[in-house]
């Protein structure tokens, strides 16, 4: 199982990195200065993607992320802890993309993997569903898709 999780994590990192590049290249950035993607602006451009989903795989992914959202790693009382941290946003697409970024952040910053996998079944589901969501976002934005592919 760990080989499969390692492969999924690697795929998420590669997909996420290319996706962030594509966001910036397609104009979803924070403006002059640091080259940072503007996820909120992108979420605002695809508000209907996650409403009335007819595609079964995407519906499953969105349902899972919303019903079992990734927790946010925090410092509490001087030690690492986990908080539910419901995103403060009025836009469903933004909330879902915040959760996808949280999955990536928990991996990248060592919250879910520190030499071994924590909660491997849950980690696998979050990785797989995050990838489905990112791919659906590519399909919803021709400009981001073009930058991603090129």
C-alpha positions in Angstrom: 0.0 0.0 0.0 2.8 2.4 0.8 4.3 2.1 -2.7 0.8 3.1 -4.1 0.7 6.1 -1.7 4.2 7.2 -2.6 3.2 7.1 -6.3 0.0 9.1 -5.6 1.9 11.7 -3.6 4.4 12.1 -6.3 1.7 12.4 -8.9 -0.1 15.0 -6.8 3.1 17.0 -6.3 3.9 17.0 -10.1 0.3 17.9 -11.0 0.0 20.6 -8.3 3.3 22.2 -9.4 2.3 22.3 -13.0 -1.2 23.5 -12.1 0.2 26.4 -10.1 2.5 27.4 -12.9 -0.4 27.2 -15.3 -2.5 29.4 -13.1 0.1 32.1 -13.1 0.8 31.8 -16.8 -2.9 32.1 -17.6 -3.2 35.3 -15.6 -4.4 34.0 -12.3 -1.6 35.6 -10.2 -1.4 38.2 -7.5 0.1 40.9 -9.8 3.4 42.6 -9.9 6.1 41.3 -7.6 6.2 37.8 -6.3 5.0 35.2 -8.7 2.2 33.7 -6.7 -1.0 32.0 -8.0 -4.3 33.6 -7.1 -6.4 30.6 -6.3 -9.4 32.7 -5.2 -9.5 34.5 -8.6 -9.3 31.1 -10.3 -12.1 29.7 -8.1 -14.2 32.8 -9.1 -13.8 31.9 -12.7 -15.2 28.4 -12.3 -18.0 28.8 -9.8 -20.4 26.3 -11.5 -17.9 23.5 -11.8 -18.8 21.9 -8.5 -22.6 22.6 -8.6 -24.9 19.9 -10.0 -22.1 17.5 -10.9 -23.1 14.9 -13.4 -19.8 13.1 -13.7 -19.6 10.3 -11.1 -15.9 10.4 -10.4 -15.9 14.2 -9.8 -19.1 13.9 -7.7 -17.5 11.3 -5.5 -14.3 13.3 -5.1 -16.1 16.5 -4.2 -18.5 14.7 -1.8 -15.5 13.1 -0.1 -13.5 16.3 0.3 -16.5 18.2 1.7 -17.7 15.4 4.0 -14.1 14.4 5.2 -12.1 17.6 4.8 -8.4 17.6 5.4 -7.5 19.1 8.7 -5.1 22.0 9.0 -1.8 21.5 10.9 -1.5 24.1 13.7 0.6 24.8 16.7 -1.4 24.5 19.9 0.2 24.9 23.3 3.6 24.8 21.7 3.1 21.4 20.0 1.9 20.3 16.6 -1.8 19.6 16.4 -4.7 19.3 13.9 -7.6 21.7 13.6 -10.8 21.4 11.5 -10.5 24.9 10.3 -13.5 25.4 8.0 -12.4 27.9 5.3 -14.0 31.3 5.6 -15.2 31.7 2.1 -18.6 32.3 0.4 -17.7 30.3 -2.7 -18.0 26.5 -3.0 -15.3 26.3 -5.7 -12.9 28.3 -3.4 -13.7 26.0 -0.4 -13.0 22.9 -2.4 -9.7 24.3 -3.8 -8.6 25.4 -0.3 -9.1 21.7 0.8 -7.1 20.5 -2.2 -4.3 22.9 -1.2 -4.5 21.7 2.3 -3.9 18.1 1.2 -0.8 19.2 -0.7 0.4 21.4 2.2 0.0 18.6 4.7 2.1 16.3 2.5 4.7 19.0 1.6 5.2 20.3 5.1 5.4 16.8 6.6 2.1 16.7 8.4 0.9 13.4 6.8 4.2 11.8 6.0 7.2 11.7 8.2 9.1 8.6 7.1 5.8 6.6 7.2 2.2 7.3 6.2 -0.3 8.4 8.9 -3.9 7.1 8.3 -3.0 5.5 5.0 -6.5 4.8 3.9 -7.6 8.3 4.4 -4.4 9.7 2.9 -5.0 7.6 -0.2 -8.6 8.9 -0.6 -7.6 12.5 -0.2 -4.7 12.2 -2.7 -6.9 10.4 -5.3 -9.8 12.8 -4.9 -7.6 15.9 -5.0 -6.1 14.7 -8.3 -9.6 14.2 -9.7 -10.6 17.8 -8.7 -7.4 19.3 -10.2 -8.0 17.5 -13.5 -11.6 18.7 -13.5 -10.4 22.3 -13.0 -8.1 21.9 -16.0 -11.1 20.9 -18.1 -13.1 23.9 -16.9 -10.5 26.5 -17.9 -9.1 26.4 -21.5 -6.5 29.0 -20.7 -5.2 27.1 -17.6 -5.3 23.9 -19.6 -3.3 25.3 -22.4 -0.6 26.7 -20.0 -0.6 23.3 -18.2 -0.1 21.3 -21.4 2.6 23.6 -22.8 
